[in-house]
Amino acid sequence: LVNSKALFVFAFQTGHTTGPSLNNDKLYKFAYSAEVYVDQVKASLQKSAGYQISSGVDVNLLWRNPDNDDDQLIKITIRDVQIENVNERPAAKNIFKGKSTEKIIRKEYLEALQRPIILELVRGKVKNFYSYQNEPGFTQNIKRGLASLFQLQLHSGSAREVDISGNCNTTYHVRQDQVTKIKALESCEIEKKGFTSHNKILDVTTKATSATIYVLEDSFIKSIKAEENYVSLLNFRRRTGVKIVSKQRLELKSVEAGTGLIAAKQVASVIKTLDSSYVAMTLVAEPVKSECKKCPSLSEHWKSIRESMHPEKLSKAEAARSFLSFIQNIRKATKEEILQIIKSENKELLPQVVDAVTSAQTPESLEAVLEFLDFKDASTSTLQERFLYACGFASHPSENLLKSLTATFKGDIANEEMRETLVIVMGALIRKLCEKEGCKLPAVVEAKRLILSRLEKAKKDDNVRMYLLALKNALLPEAIPLLLKYAESGEGPISNIAATALQRYDPSFLTKEVKETMNRIYHQNRQVHEKTVRTTAAAIILNSNPSYMEVKNILLSIGELSLEMNKYMLSMIQDILRFEMPSSKTVRQVLKDMRVHNYDRFAKMGSSSAYSGYVTRGPDVSSTYSLDILYSGSGILRRSNVNIHVFDRNAELHASQVVIEAQGLESIIAATPDEGEENLDSFAGMSAVLFDVQLRPVTFFQGYGDLMSKMFSATGDPINVVKGLILLTDHSQEIQLQSGPRASTEFLGGLAIDISGGMEFSLWYRESKTNVKNRIAMFIAGNTEVDSFFIKTGMETTLEVETALDFISTVQFSQYPFLVCMQMDRVESPFRRYVTKYESLPSGRRYTAKRGKAELLAGNEFPLHQENSNMCRKVFGAKSDSSSNWF
């Protein structure tokens, strides 16, 4: 004990510290550089955009606490500042050529940058950072970046540390005269601005690393090398991404004679002696953003893009590109500027303006559009619907948005269809907010209570249907008992909505009670159900880890069902086996039983079918399509269901679903309805899900009288389901670089979409046809920029594609089994991608390097089962041109 005490006293007297130790009366002269690179993820840094700040740095000890060698004040002075390209570049491409540092940075900023800062180091950690209060934020941040390098721990271990990046988890590894500091950037507590897309597949993944290597000599710094890497990747196309690399280097060049120490007992008196203007401030970076001096106003920008937003151009990539740029400008605009455009635009372009204003999702844009729209006026229902759907597709909805919609729903609404759309969209917002851990927000609690309580009190079928559709979007666990009640005991259409709502839940929510109810519905244990509801119940059972007996009972039922339902269930089972769906293993086990797997059961005739396949299979995401069609025994369509799902290893997105349903149409061809469907009212309609949002269903006709009038007055034009502009990818992030500048990364993805569908009959040719047309144009724009006030450097990435998907089913019901031909076609699609790297000075001098590629993706007809191909040959082989005979 005595010996160890003696050693401690000896170490203390000889100036031993647990942090970096400077010698008295010495001036340490360093060479410093801070480099920034911006490029594609896998590109080498030699061709990156960027810049380098280099300077000399003088460091000397001002004061050491007489009672504690571990407490010291050091002065750091930046001098001889130079700004240059980060990579060698020909004179014609060098934006700095012929410009002095003073001209690039401006004299007053350069003077501020070269004013000294004072650090108080206690055990190697920065306790206080002293600078001048009235300095520009960006010069302060460059100094903070340099000061943060002097924070050092001389023993291995982990700690929370405050530096320019915020309060971060930091780990030190010490080995002889080398120290490695690893900073966990994702743990840093700092003011963060930005948002991400709701769905992970449409979102951006970011990764960040930070490492600093110190080489020491005589307990002080000989050299420092620090490097930060930020990578952002589009999840659905990981080849599209960007990296920012920030490097700092500090190297000791010489040690010269310096000034002596200031004699004082307290830090405060030393600082006062030096300069009374010094103030203690945080080492954490302060937010700084340069103003755009030559940017066009919102109205000027709108005038430049409005021509590309005409309705007839909404399937073009140019419309999606203009939509995204408009959103970016709306996000910077005031409520008054936004209202000025909305109030002055004509009725052709106004729906697209409403799409963009709503998609901007700022408090100002929401206030502007709500002030403009009047739900008491039925004549503006088109604009109201565009506003509501844009709310439903919101990439990062706020509580205030849901609160506003709930208030609107409680008020007067002239158009009942808008009331229905409004509550359906409220359901979508509830789900999005709940998935972001906002289920207990007051507005969410209020909206949930409103929908659930009003459903329980609803008497009219239309109201029940409306609230069930809202729950189909909300997917609340507490709504499952209500959905079960309506699925089992409701009327046909209501029972169908409740069952399809349960089908949208993750299988983990489908309890024993849910499966028991679905089995009762399918096997009709308590009452007769329509076959559309029964087949949905069967799909739920088969997609939620079914037991051996559940599968066996479903397979044993095949043969006892109506002709077309037999065929449909058989197709569903065969699709599960062929496409290796999760329940395929159990199905195979059941099929080993010859009582189940026999010719009588598996040779049923009919035209109904279910088929799944891949649209694309890629390293990042894959997408599947499923097309199932259920007919009545008379050959008339009961349900056509087209689905497209996109998924990766961690997430899934229901990209689209278009369901066409018909019932009670047997009378028009003098056919006999199926058992249990004798009294169904004539009806045909369409329902769609788009990007996980159930839309308001569309009715083609309701009742025999309506059917007849529409058949004789029909033009053959398809009915529009959804048309407009949708914001898909919406990622914004600000990044504080350790060297001082602030970077921003923004990815926006827009979709111009036009989905329509129709159902036609030809009594003369005894033929029916359904056609779902999907016209889509997508534009993705990514922009990453490092803003240092005196220079901006960054990279812009764009992707654009235009395509069309058609789903056509043609039925000839002049004989039985009737002939059915299904077609799923994708047209030839132009695909273009461009990358632009740039550097620019406020004076307007700019360097850009642009690369691009345009190609034509071949069109194709997606394969369905062989039986369908054989039928298509018969349909089109025997068919004459009957286009003029369609009603």
N, C-alpha and C positions, 0 to 999 in steps of 0.2 A: 504493500500500500504506500509506504514512504517513497519507494523507488518510482512508482508510477506518478506520484504527486510531483516529484522532482523533475521527471520528464515533461510533465504538463507545463510547469513553470518555465522550463528551458525553452520549450517550443513557443510559448506565449511571448517570451522576451525577444526571441529572434525573429518575430514577425510572422509566425506560422498562421495561416488562415485556412478555413475550409472551403473557400472560394478562390477565384483568381487573385493573385497577389502582385501588385505593382511596386517597383522600387521607388523610394523617395528621390526627388530631384531629377527624375528622368522623363524624357518626352519620347513616347513610342510612336513611330511613324509607320502607318499601314497603307497598303493599296487595297481599295475596296471596289467591288463591281456587283451590280444587280442586273440580272438578265431575265427577260421574259420571252417565252416562245409560245406561239399558238399554231396548231396544225391538226391534221387528221391523226387518229389514234395510233396507227401503225407506221406513220411517216417518220423518216429520220429528221433530226433537228436541223440538219444542214440547209434545208430549203424552207424552213418555217418563217412565218411573219414574226416580227418582234422588234425589240430594241434593247440597248444596254446603257445603263448609267454607270460611269466609272469615276472615281475620285480618289484623292488622298484623304486619309483620316488620321488626325493627331489625337493621341490619348495621353493624359497625364493625371497623376494622383494629386488631388487638392488637399485632402484632409483625411486623417485616420483617427478614429475615436481613441483617445488616450486610455480609456478603460476597456476597450474591446477591439482587438486587431481585425475582427471579422466585420467591422462596420467602417466603410470607407466611401469617400466621395471621389468620383472621377469625372473629368471633363472630356467631352468628345467633340471634335470640330471637323466638319466636312470642308474640304478645300479642293480647288482645281477640278471642278465638275465638268465632265464631258458626256455628251449624248451621241450615240452612234448606232449603226445597224448591228444587229446581233450576229448576222452572217455577212460575209463579204459580198458586195454587190457592185455591178458596174455603175459608173458615175450617173448614167442616165436614169437609173432606177434607185438612186440614193436620195431620199427626200431631205437628208440633212446636209447634202453637199452645199458648200458656200454659206452655211448658216452658223454663226457663232452660238455657243451655249446660251449667252445672254439673250440672243434673238429668239432662240427656241423656247426657253423657259420664261423669258421676260425678266428684266432687271430686278424688280422688287421681289419676285419669287426666288431668284438666285441668291439675292442678299439674305433673304429669310432662311434659305436652305443652309447657308454657310455660317449662320449664327450658332454658337456652341450650345450644347445641351449638357446638363449635369445629371449623373446617375448616383443614387445612394445604393451601394451594394452591401447587403448583410448576408453573410455566409453564401455568397455567390448569387443570391437572388436580388432582383431589383425591388427595393422597398419604396423608393420615390424616383419619379422622373420629372426633372425641372426643365421648363422651356418657357418661351414667351407666349403670353395668352392670345395676342392679337395676330398671330401668324396664320397664313392660309392652311386649311386642313390638310391638303395633299403634301405640303412640305413637312408638316408635323408627322404625318404618317410615314414618310420616307425615313425620318429621324427615328421614329419608334421602331421601324423595321431593323435599323442598324443597332439601336440600343438593345433590342431583344436578343441579339447574338451574344451579348456580354453576360447573359444570364446562364450560369453554369454551376453544376453540382459535381463535386470531386469524389463522390462515392456512389456505387451502384444502388439503384432503387427507383421507386415510383413516387410521384407526388403530383398534386394539383398545382399548376403554375399559371400566373397571369403574365401574358405578353401581348404583342400586337394582335394575335389571333383570338384573344379572349382568355377565359379561364379554362385551361385544358389539362387533360390527363397526360403526363409526361413521364417517360421511362429513360433512365440513364444506365449505360453499360460502360464501366471504367476498366481499362486495361493498360497498365503502366502509364505512359504519357499520352494516351489517346482516350478520348471520351466520345461516346456516341449517344446522341439525344434523339429519341423517337417521340414525336408528338401525335397523339390520336386526334386528328382534326375533327372527326365526327363528334367528339366529346366537348368541343370548345363552346363555352357559353359566351355568345356575342349577339348583338342585335342582328337578327336575320330577317331579310325580306324575301318573299317569293312564295311560290305555290307549285303544286304538282297536279297531274291529271288524276281523276278519280280512279280509273281502271289501270292496273299495273301494266297490262299489255300495251296500252296506249301511252305509257309513261316513259320517263327517262331514268336510267340508273346512273348514279354518280359514285365515283370512288375517289378517295383523296389520301395521299400519304405525305409524310414530312419527316425528313431525317437530317440531322446536323452532325458533322464530325469535327471534333476539336483536336488539334495537336498542340501539346503544351511543352514549354521549356522553362525551367526554373519557376514552376508554379504559375506561369502566365501564358497567354495565348501566343502561339507561334503562327498558327493558321486556322481558319474556319472555312468549311465547305458546307453549305446548306442547300437542300433541294426539296421543293414541293412539287407534287404532281396531282393534277385534277383531271379526271377523265369522265366524260358524260356520253352515254350511249343510248340510242333509241332502242327500246326493248324489242320492238317487232322487226328491227333491221339493225343489228348490232354493228354492221359495217359502216353505218352512218353514225358518226360520233366525232368528238373533238377532245383535244387535250390541251391543257395549259401547263407549262413547266416554268417554274420560277426558281432561279438559282442566285445564291449570294456567295461571294468569296471575300475573305478578309485575310490578307497576308502581311506579316510583319516584315518591313523592309530595313529599318534601322532603329537604333536606340541612341538618343542624343541627350545632352545635358538639358535639364528643364528647370522650371521655377521651383522654389522651395514650397514646403507645406504651409498651409494657413493654420496658425495656432488658435484653437478655440475648443470649447467643451461641447457645444451644441451645433447640430447641423444648421439650424435656423440662422445663427449668427454668421456662419460661413457663407450661406446663400445671400444674406443681406450685404455682406462685405463685397461679394462678387458683383451683384447687380440686383437692385431692389425690384426690378421688373420681372425677375424669375418667379414662376408660380409652379407649385406641384400639380401635376395632372396625371391622369391614368395612362398606363402603357397600352391599354386596349385601343385599337384604331377607332377614329371617329368617322362617322358616315360622310362621304364626300361624293358629290356627283356634279359633273360639269354640265352647264346649260347648253342647249342647242340653239345657236344664234341664227342659223339660216334655215331652220326647219319650217316647212309650210304649215299654215294654220289648218285646222280640221276641215273647214269649208273648201280651202284650196286643194287639199288632198282628195276630198270627196269628188270634186269636179274632175280631177285627173283620172279617176278610176271608175266613175259611174257608168260609162258605156259598157264596161265588161260585166256589169251586174244586171243586165236586162234578163228577163225570165227565159228567153230563148237560148241564152248562153249559160244557163245554170248546169249544164253537163260538161262544161269546159274547165280545164285546169286554170285558165286565166281568171275565172270567176272566184275560184277558191283562193288564188293568190291575192287578188284584190281584197277579198273578205278578210284575210289575215292581216294585211297591212292596215286596213281600215280599223280593225280591232285595236291594233297597237297604238294608233293615233287617238282613238276614242278613250283609251285608258289614261291618256295625259290631259284630256279635255275637261272643261267645266260643264256643269249641267246646262247652262245657258247656250254654250256652243253646240252641244248635242241637240237641244230642242230646236235651235235655229234650222238645222238640217232636216230634222224629222218633219217640222211644220211646213217646210218649203218644197218637199219632194212630191213627185206625182205618184199616182196609185200603182203604176207599173213597177216602180223601183222601191216604193216604200216598204214592202214586205222584206226585201233584202236588207234595207237599212235597219229595220226592227231586229232581224236575225243578228246583225253585227253589234248593235247597241246592247242587246240583251246578253250576248256572248261575252262582251267586255267585262261584265261582272264587277264593276266598280260601284260604290255608293252613288256617285253622280249619274252614271248611266242608268241605274235602276230607278232613281228618282225621276229622271227625264222621261223614260218610257212609260212609267206609271202615271205621270202627270198628263201625258199625251193620250193614252188609251182610255176610252170610256166604255166600261163593260155594260153600262145601261143603254148603249147604242148598238143595236143588232146589225146595223149596216157596216160596222168595222170588224165583223167577226173574223174575217181572213187575217187581219193584223193581230187580233187577239190570239188566234190560234198559233200564229208564227211566234209570237212572244212566249206563249205557254210552252210550246215544244222546245224552244231555245232554253227556257228555264229547266225543262226536264233533262236536257242534254248537258247542263252546266258542268264544267270540268271541275270546279272547286266551289260548290254552292255555299252561301253564307246562311247563318241563322236568320238574318234580316230578310233574305229573299223568301224563305218559307213563311216567316211572320207576315210579310206583305201579301203573299198569296192566300194565306188563311183569312186575313182581314177582307180581301177581295171576295172570297167565297161566301163569307157571312153577309156581304152586301147585296145590292140588287144587280142581277145579271139578266140581260134581256134574252139572250140566246141560250136555250137549254143545253145545246151541244157544247157550248163554251163552259157551262157549269160542270158538265161531265168531264171535259178535257182538263179543267182546272183541278178537280179533285184527283184525277188520275196522275197528273204531274206532281201534285203534293205528295202522293205515295212514292214516286221516284225520288223526290228530294229527301223524304224521311229515310229511305234506305241509304242514300249516299251520305247523309250526315251521321247516321248510326254507324256506318262502316268506318267513319273517321272518328269514332269514339265520342259522337255528339248526341247520343240517344237520350241523355238526361238534360239537354238544353231546354229551357222553358218553351221555346217555339215548337220543338219536336214533340215534347210531351203534350202540348195543346193540340197539335195537328193529329197525333195518334188518337187522343181521346175523342176528338171530333168525329173522325172516320169510324172508329169502332162503335161509339155510342149511337151515331146516326144509322149505322147499318142494323143494329139490334132493334131500332125503333121503326125502320123503313117498312112501309106497307106496299107501296107500288113496286112492280117488277123492275121498272126503269131505274128507280132509286137504288134498289138492291144491287142491280147489275153495275151501276156506277161505283158504288162503294167497294164491291168485290174487285172491280178492275183496279181501284186504288190500292187495295191490299195485294193484288197480284204484282204491283210495282214495289210496295213497301217491304214485303217478305218479313213481316214481324213474327217472331216465334209465338207471341201471345195471340196471334190471329188464327193459328192452326185449328183450334176447336171450332171456331165459327165457320171456317172454310169446310171442315168436315161435315158440319151440320147441313150446309147448303149443298155440298156435293152429293150427299146421300138422300136428302129429302126435298131438294129444290126442284122446280120445273126444269125441263130440258135445257134451255139456254143458260139459266142461272146455275144449274148443276154443272154444266160444261165449263163455265168460267171458274167456278170454285175448284173443280178438278184440275184444270190447266194451271191455276194459281199454285196449287200444291205441287204440281209437276216442276215448278221453277225453283223450289227450295232445294238447298243442298241436302243430299241423302242423310247427313248426320242429324237433321231436324225431323226426319220421318220416323216417328216413334212406333212402338208396337200397336198403339191405338190407330195410327194413320194407316198402317198396313192392313189391320183387321177390317177397317172401313172400306179400303180399296178392294179387298177380297170380296166383301159382301156386295159391293157395287158390281164388280165384274161377274160374279156368279149369281147375281140377282137374288140373294138370300131373302131380302125383305120386300123388294118391289121391283117392277120392271124398269129398266133404264134404257135410254137411247144408246145405239152402238157407238156414237162418238164419245160418250162419257165412259162407257165400258172399256173401250180400247185405250183411253187415257189412263184409266185405273190400272189396266194391265201393264202399260208402259211404266207407271210409277213403281209397281211391284217389281218388275224385272230390272229396273235401274237402281234399286235400293237394297242391294245385297239380299236377294230372296233366299228363302230356305228351300231345301230339297222338295218338301211337300207343296209349297206354294207353286214352284215351277211345274211339278208333276200335275197338280190340279188344273193349271192353265193349259198344259198340253193335252190332258185328258178331255178338256172341254171342246177341243178342236174336233169337229165332226158332229157336234151337237148344236152348233151355232147356225145362223143363217148363212147362205152360200157365200156371199161376199165377205162377211165377217170371218168365216172360216179361212178364206184365202188370205185376208189381211193378217190375221194372227199367225198363220203359217209363215208368211213373208217376214213378219217381225222376228219370229224365232230364228229363221234362216239368216236374217241380217245380223242378229246378235252373234251367231256362230261364225259367219263369214268375216265380220268386221272385228272379231275378238273383243267384244265389249265385256265389261267386268263380270257379268253374270254368265258368260259363255261356259265357264268351267262347270257350274252347277247344271246348266242345260245339258251338257255332254254326259254328265253322270246320270241324269234322269233318262236320257235317250238309250241307255244300255238296257232299259226295261222294254221288252218286246210288246207289252200291252200298250205302251205309249208310242213307241217308234215302229209303226207298221205302215204298209202300203195304203191301207184304207184311209188312214189319217193324213198321210203326207202326199196324197195324190189328188187333193181337192181342187176342183176347177174354180175359176173366177178370174177377175181382172184387177182386183185391188192388190196393192203392193206396198212394200216398204224397202227402201234401199239407202245405204250410206256409202260415202266415198270421200276421197281427199281432193280438195281444190288445190292445195299446195302442201308440200312437206319440205320444211327448211330447217337449218341449224338453229334458228332463233325461235320462230313460231311456225305452227302448222295450222291449216284450216280444213274443216270437214264440211261436207254438205249432206243433208238427208232429205229425201223426197218420198213422202208416203201419201198414197191416195186410197180413199175408202169410198166404195160405190154402194148404192142401194141395189137390190136385186133386179130392178128395172133398167139398170144401166145409167142412171143419173147420178152425178157426183154428189156425195154426201160431205166429203171433206178432202181438201188438197192442202198439204202442209209442207212447206219448203223452209229448211233451216240452214243457216251457216254459222258455225262456231269457230272461233279462233282461240288457240291455247298455246301455252308454253309449259315448262315444267312446274311452274308455281301458280299460274293463274289461267282463267278462262273468260272469254267474252262472247256473249250471245250476240253476234254481229247483226243478224237479221232473221226474222221469221215472217213469212207471209202465209196466212191461212185463209183459204176460200171455203166457205161452208154453204151448203144448200139443203133444203128440206121441203117436203110437201109438194114436189113438182111432178109427181106421177100422173096427176090428172091431165096435164097438157099433152101426154102421149098415151093416155088411156091405159096406163099400167096399174098393176096392183101394188100398193105399198107393202113394205116389210112388216112383219109382226111387231106390234107395239108402236107403229108409226102411222097408223091409219088416220089419226085426227090432227096431225101436225099442220100448222098454218104454212102456206107457201112463203118461203123466205130464201134470200141469198145475200151474202155479205162477205166482207173481208176484214181480217184483223191482222195487225202487224206489230212485231217487236223490233225495235231498231236500237242497237247499242245498249242492250239490257233494259230499254224503256218500252213498256207496253203502251202503244198509242190507242187513241179512241177508235173503236171499230167503225167501219164504213158499211152502210146498208145499200145493196144494189136495188132490192125491192122487198116489200113487206106486204103479204096478202095477195090473193089471186088477182084482184082488180088492178092493183099496182103492177103486178107482173105483166098482165096483158097490155096495159097502156104503155109500159116501157118496152115490151117486145115489139110493138108496132111503131113506136116512135124512136127506137134506138138508132143511133148513128154508127154503132160499131166502135166508137171511140172508147178507150179504156178509162176507168175512173181513177182519179189521182188519190193515192194513199198518203204520200208525203212528198213535199217538194220544198227545197230550201237549202240553206247553208248551215253546216253543223261544225262546231269547234270540237275536234277530237283530242288532239295532243295539246297540252297547255302547261308547259313547264317553265318556270322562271326562278332563277337562283342568283344571288349575289355572293361573291367569294372575296374574302379579304386575303390578299397575298401577304406573305411574311415580309416581303421586301418593301411593302408600303402601298402600291397601287391596289385599286379595287377592280375585280373582274365581274362580268355578268354573263350568264349563259341562259339563252332563251330558245325553246323549241316550240313551234306552233304547227299544228296539223289541221287543215281544214278540208271539209268534204262538201262538194256541191252535189246534191242528190235529187233524183227524180224517180220515185217508185210509183207505178200504176198497175192496175190489174183489171181484168174484165172476164165476164162469163157470157158466152153466146150460145144460142140454140138455132138449129136449122131443122124445123119439123119436116120439111120436104125431104131432106137427106138423112133424117133421123140421126143427127150428129150434134154433139156439144163440144165446146172448146173453152178452156180457161187459159189465160195468158197473163203472166206476171212479168212486167218489164222493169229492170233495174238499170238506170243510167247513172253512172258515178264518175266524178272527177275528184282526184285527191291531190293536194299540194302540201308538202311539208317544208317548213323553213326553219333552219337552225342558225342562230347568230351568237357567237361568243366574242366578247370584246374586253380588252384590258384598257381601262381609261386612266391615264396619268395626267389629265388636264392639258399638258403640253403636247401629248401625242396619244393617239388612239391606235390600237392594233388589234386585229381580230380575224375571224374567219366566218364566212357565210356558206351554208350548205342548203341546197334545195333539191327536192325530189318531186316529180309530178307524173301522174298517170291518169289516163282517161279510158274507161272501159264500160261495157254493157253486158249484163247477164239476163237472158230470157229463159223463163220456165214455161213450157207450153205442154198442155195435155189435150189430146184430141180423142174423142170417144165416138165410135159408131155403134148405136144401140138398135140396129135393125135386126139383130140376131143374138142368140145367147149360146156360148159366152160372147159378150160383146167385145169389140176390138178397141184396145186402148194403146195410144202411142204417147209416151212422155219424152220430152226433149229438154235438155238443159244446155244452152249454148252461150259461149263467151266470144265476143267479137275481137278482132285484131286490136291491140291496145298500144298506143304510143307511150313510151316510158323515157323520161329525161331526168338526168341528174347533173348538178353543177356544184363546183367548189370554188369559192373566191376568197383568197387571202389578201389582206390589205394592211397598210400603215398610212396614217394621215396626220397632218399638222393643222392647227386651227387656221392657218393662213390659206388652207385649201390645197396645198401641195399634197399629192396622194400617190401611193404606189399600190398597184393591184396585180395579182396573178390569178388568172381564171382557167379552170379546166372543166371540161364537161363531156358527157356522152349521151347520145340519143339512140334509142333502139326501138324496134317494133316487136312487141310480144305477140306470138302467134295466137290466133283465135282457135278455139276447139269446142267440140261437143263432148260433154262429160259422159263417161260410160255409166250405163245403168245395167240391169241384169239382162242376160241373153234373151229371155222370154220377151222383154220389151222390144229389143231389136227386131225379133221375128215379127212381132205385131206391127211395128212401124212399117215394115216392108209391105205387109198386107194392106194397112190403112192407105198408104200413099200409092200403092200399086193399083188398088181398085178405085181410087178416088178421082173423080173428074173435078175440074175447076168449079167450085161452088161458092166462090167468094161473093157473088152477087145475090145469093139466096140467104145470107145471114140476116136475121132480124136485128 
